[in-house]
C-alpha cells in the first residue's frame, strides 16, 4: 500500500478524493459530491483521472477525503 500523501508531490495542481466505493480520483477542478451516485465529480467529464493503479488505503470517511494538490 502507498499513502496518498506520498503520491501528491508528483501530481499536477488539482484535487484528489476517494469515492464511496473506495477508489481515488484526481481532478483538475475542485469537485463536489454527487449524493445520488456517492462519488466526487465536476461538471466536466474529462476533468478526472482514476488512481486505481495505486493501492491506497481507504479514508475513514469518503465525504471528507478531498485533498488539494499543489498550489498555494
Buried (B, 14 or more C-beta within 10 A) or exposed (E): EEEBEEBBEEBEEBBBBBBBEEBBBBBBEEBEBEEEEEBBBBEEEEBBBEBEEEEBEEBEEBBEBBBEBEEE
